[in-house]
């Protein structure tokens, strides 16, 4: 499974319903499962982003479908990055020769 790190910002709608944020996070886990993935971890943060989430999906298309499904609800905007663990990075480096 590929790993993704998402920097999440609440929209005006999302901040207005901040009391529901933990329930929305739980629901996001169910949405991730619909696309063959999982919400590995989530943190509420102080600073330029309101949350940081780590997810795992079988491919970029599934991760993108998940992000679109969450974004369509109107509570958040995301910036998502593909992340590589040490083993994956070693394999990438080995390809170079």
Secondary structure, 3 states (H helix, E strand, C coil): CEEEEEEEEECHHHHHCHHHHHHHHHHHHHHHHHCCCEEEEEEECCCCCCEEEEEEECCHHHHHHHHHHHHHCCCEEEEEEEECCHHHHHHHHHHHC
